[in-house]
Amino acid sequence: MKNIRILKKPDISKLSQSILAAGLPVISLALIGGAVWLTTLSSYDLARLTPYIHSIYEHILMSLTLIVGGAMVADIAARDAENNKQD
């Protein structure tokens, strides 16, 4: 029987954790809400609103990119400040 290797949780700063904890649920709710809204549309409305639908999902996914990128930048800044403090 093979041993299962458990990966340890990555160490990220508290600020990064709070950015992700605040942003990811909001993005998830927006995606779920958009999916529910799409299921209620008729085929005519779906065809008519296609450019609008694409822009909605583009906005949601760009927000996801900004949240994850912001958390990464905050983590890099926290690690840099920690390294400068040790020097």
C-alpha positions in Angstrom: 0.0 0.0 0.0 1.4 3.4 -1.0 1.8 6.1 1.6 -0.3 9.2 0.9 1.7 12.4 1.0 -0.3 15.2 2.6 0.6 18.6 1.3 1.0 21.2 4.0 -1.1 24.4 3.9 0.7 27.2 2.2 1.8 30.0 4.6 0.1 33.2 3.5 -0.2 36.4 5.4 -3.2 37.4 7.4 -4.0 40.3 5.1 -4.0 37.9 2.1 -6.3 35.5 3.9 -8.7 38.3 4.8 -8.7 39.5 1.1 -9.5 36.1 -0.1 -12.0 35.4 2.6 -13.9 38.6 1.8 -13.7 38.4 -2.0 -14.1 34.8 -3.0 -17.6 34.3 -1.5 -18.8 37.5 -3.2 -17.5 36.2 -6.6 -19.1 32.8 -5.9 -22.4 34.4 -5.2 -22.2 36.5 -8.3 -21.4 33.5 -10.5 -24.3 31.5 -8.9 -26.7 34.4 -9.3 -25.7 34.8 -12.9 -26.2 31.1 -13.6 -29.7 31.2 -11.9 -30.6 34.3 -13.9 -29.5 32.6 -17.2 -31.8 29.6 -16.4 -34.8 31.9 -16.2 -34.3 33.5 -19.6 -36.2 32.3 -22.7 -34.3 31.4 -25.8 -35.2 34.7 -27.4 -34.0 36.7 -24.4 -30.8 34.6 -24.3 -30.1 35.3 -27.9 -30.9 39.0 -27.6 -28.9 39.6 -24.4 -25.8 37.6 -25.4 -23.4 40.6 -25.5 -24.7 41.8 -22.2 -24.3 38.3 -20.7 -20.7 38.1 -21.9 -19.9 41.5 -20.4 -21.4 40.4 -17.0 -19.3 37.3 -16.9 -16.2 39.2 -18.1 -16.7 41.7 -15.2 -17.1 38.9 -12.7 -14.0 37.0 -13.8 -12.0 40.2 -14.0 -13.0 40.9 -10.3 -11.8 37.4 -9.5 -8.5 38.1 -11.1 -8.1 41.4 -9.2 -9.0 39.7 -5.8 -6.5 36.9 -6.3 -3.8 39.2 -7.7 -4.4 41.6 -4.8 -4.0 38.8 -2.3 -0.8 37.8 -4.0 0.6 41.3 -4.0 -0.3 41.7 -0.3 1.4 38.4 0.5 4.6 39.4 -1.4 4.6 42.8 0.4 4.2 41.1 3.8 7.0 38.7 3.1 9.2 41.5 1.9 8.5 43.6 5.0 9.2 40.5 7.2 12.5 39.9 5.4 13.5 43.6 5.7 12.7 43.5 9.5 15.0 40.5 10.0 17.9 42.3 8.2 
